[in-house]
Amino acid sequence: MIAHFLKLEWKQFFRSSYFGKSIALKIIMGFFALYMLASFLMIGLGGYFFIKKEYPNTNPLFFVNGIIIFLLVADLIFRYLMQKLPVLNIKPFLGLPIRKEKLVHFVLGKSAFSFFNFMPLFFYVPFSIVLIGQGYNALGVVGWLLLMITLVLSANYLNFLINKNNYALGIMVAVLALLFLVNKYEIFNITEFFAPVFQSVYNNPIVALLGVFLLAGLYYLNFKFLRSKVYLDDAIKSKEEVASTTDLSFIDSLGDVAPFIKNDIRQIWRNKRTKTVFFMSFLFLFYGAIFFGQDTYREKMPAFLVFAAIFITGGFTLNYGQFIPAWDSEYYKMLMSQNIRYRKFLESKWYLMVVVSVGLYLLSIPYLYFYGLDIFLMITAGAIFNIGFNSLFLLFAGAFNKKRIDLNKSGFSNYQGTSATQFLIIIPIMGVPMFLFWIFNKFVGFNSGVLAIAITGAIALVFKNYFMNRIEKRYIKNKYAAIHAFSQKS
């Protein structure tokens, strides 16, 4: 029966109407997946020797055990954002003499072979092999590896239980940030606390069975939950939702553009994909911590600091703006049949991107304390560039966007609406500020590079009305082509 399920899944994959249209994107993502696996493999093979070189008096296994807690929480966040939940179209099977337990076991078993489960193993398995080759106790290493495998699979099934809960994402991000800050500023040594915990598995391999029990428990909870949903009446009954309203009357002061902004806010809050984009914007606030604290970027590759500075305040602008006007594709035909000015429709998107960018900029003020005035001035310049140049450029690029988007689907591991436009716009959005900074920093100085980015954004903002008029004309010219494209369903 399992073989039959796999055969049906294979046919569904290749016979779907979306397969032919997205094959190029699948090839690109395939190369990206291979790159990620190769990177983890190289880290796994070379990690031991790198630690030995950088920390000659440190036990590499003990060192890795100290950071495993960070890896586990980060893995959970990554899964929450990127991993698709396992699905099987069970409705055709419910009227057949097939045990429902088999359907549930197949769905859960299929998820164990997810790419997100294999990726960490490309680090843990090679690292374990190197440890044995370097004279570590083989039984202890195998016990440690068994625990790592069970923790990876446990994260897989835990993700299915918490994936629909937005509060879970906030808690995980807060925990990871708290662990990082507490450890970085030596309030409490997290690594020294957790290293002996995981090291005990190497010293006493029988402890690895705790991971097996955890995995079995999470699998059982998932099984009970899914089994309770496998009923024909649940599969065929219509979903009833209670509409909720929010008082947005304060936006009326913006005039004619207010109704469009209200519609955009409700759209963001009521749909999975837009809500995901919105919450992801706040995760990009922490992006600078990866770059600003590294001397390598400050001294040898300062242009990459601009990359981080743009993302800190531009997470929402970049992720939301690149799919304008596809967010409205489901009712675009109706919208375009109304007696409205296209300019107001576009300005509502611009106002939304600007307001969120300003909010993210205010939330980025702690960077001033942690990394100094120079870095904060770069973030300020990045915010001006996002508000001035990037917001207008993304609106212009949207005129060439002809891919429909289903708002009810998650924004992660979902490439619906993605076209060549999304890849091409990265060049000016990130390339222009990085190039400006590189030129001025090389021949004049750091502050001049920051000022060049800010001035470019400010100039775009000054000539906003001129650019908006040109953008509006482009949208009007492509209006009917967009209506036709958004009407296509695959």
C-alpha positions, 0 to 999 in steps of 0.5 A, a space after each residue: 500500500 505504501 508503494 502505491 501511495 508513492 506511485 500516486 505521489 510521483 504521478 501527481 508531481 509530474 502531471 500537475 499543470 504547475 510542473 511544466 511552468 515552474 520547471 526552470 525555477 525547480 532547477 534553480 532551487 535544486 542547484 541551491 539545495 545542492 549548494 546548501 548540502 555541499 556547504 554543510 558537508 564541507 563544514 562537517 568534514 572540516 569543522 573538527 580541524 578548523 576548531 583545532 586550529 582556532 582553539 587548540 586547547 579546546 575539545 572540538 566535540 565539547 565545543 560543538 556541544 556548547 553551540 548545539 542549543 543555538 543550532 536546534 532553536 535556529 533549525 526550528 525557526 528555519 523549519 517554521 518559515 520554510 518547511 511545508 507540512 506533509 500533505 496527502 489528498 485523502 478525500 479519494 481514499 476515504 470511501 475505499 477499504 483502506 485503514 485510516 491509520 495507514 494514511 496517517 502513517 504514510 503522511 508522517 513517514 513521508 515527512 521524515 525524508 524531507 530535505 530539511 531533515 537531510 541538511 543537518 545530517 550532512 554536518 553531523 554524520 561527516 563530523 562524527 566520522 572525522 571524530 572516530 578517525 581522530 581516535 574518539 570512542 566509536 560507541 560514544 560517537 555513535 550514541 551522540 550521532 543517534 541523539 542528533 538524528 533523533 533531535 533533527 527528526 523531533 524538530 520535524 514533528 514538533 514543527 507540525 504541531 506549532 506551525 500554525 501558531 504565530 506566537 510560537 514563531 515569536 517565542 522561538 525568535 525571542 529565545 534565540 535572541 535571548 540566548 545569543 545576547 546573554 552569551 555574547 555579553 557574558 551575562 550567563 555562559 550558555 555554551 558552558 552550561 549546555 556543553 556538558 549536557 550533550 557531552 554526557 551522551 558521548 560519555 554514556 551512550 545509553 542517554 541517547 535513548 532519551 532522544 528516541 523517547 522524545 521522537 516517539 512521543 512527538 510522532 504519537 502526538 502528531 499521529 493522534 492529531 491527524 487521525 482525529 481529522 481523517 473523517 469523510 465529513 471533515 473532508 467534505 464539509 465547507 469551512 466556516 469562518 467568522 469575519 472580523 473587523 478592525 477600526 482603521 478610521 484613523 487612516 481616513 486623514 490620508 484622504 483618497 488613498 485611505 480606502 486602498 491602505 485599509 484594504 492592504 492592511 486587512 489583506 496583510 492581516 487576513 491572509 497567510 502569505 502576506 502575514 508571513 511577509 509582514 512577520 518576516 520583516 521583523 526577523 530581518 532586524 537581526 540580520 545586521 548582527 551577522 555582519 556588523 560584529 565581524 571584523 572581516 566585513 568591517 576591515 576587508 569587505 565593508 560594502 557587505 555592511 550595506 547589504 545588511 543595512 538595507 535589509 534591516 529596514 527594508 525587509 518588508 519593502 523588499 519582500 512585499 514590494 517585489 510582488 506588487 500588484 500580484 497581491 491583488 491578483 484574485 480581485 484585480 479585474 474587479 478593482 480595475 473596473 472601478 472608477 478609481 485613479 490608478 495613482 491612488 492605488 499605487 500610492 497606497 502601496 508606497 505609503 505602506 512600504 514607507 510606514 513599515 520601513 520607518 517603524 523598522 528603523 525606529 526598532 533598529 535604534 539599539 544598533 547604535 548602542 551595540 555597534 556604534 554611530 558609524 554603523 547606525 548612520 549606515 542603517 539610517 542611510 539604508 532606510 532613506 534609500 529604501 524609502 526613496 529609491 527602493 520603494 519607487 523602483 519596486 513599484 516600477 518593476 511591479 508593472 512587469 509582474 504577471 504572475 498570480 498569487 494565492 494569498 491563502 498559501 504560506 509564503 515559504 517554500 512557495 514560489 507561486 508568483 515568482 518570475 524572472 522579475 524577482 531575480 532581476 530587481 535584486 541587481 539595482 536594489 542591492 547593487 546600487 547602494 553597495 557600488 556607491 558605497 564601495 566607490 566613495 569609501 575607496 576613494 574618499 572615505 567611509 562617511 562619504 560612502 554612507 552619505 552617497 547612499 543617503 543622498 541617492 535615496 533623498 533625490 529619489 524622494 524629492 522627485 517622487 511625484 515625477 517618478 510616480 507619474 511615469 510609473 502610473 503610465 506604465 501600469 495603465 499601459 500594461 493594465 489589460 495584459 495584467 488583467 488577463 495574466 491574473 485571470 489565469 489559474 493553474 
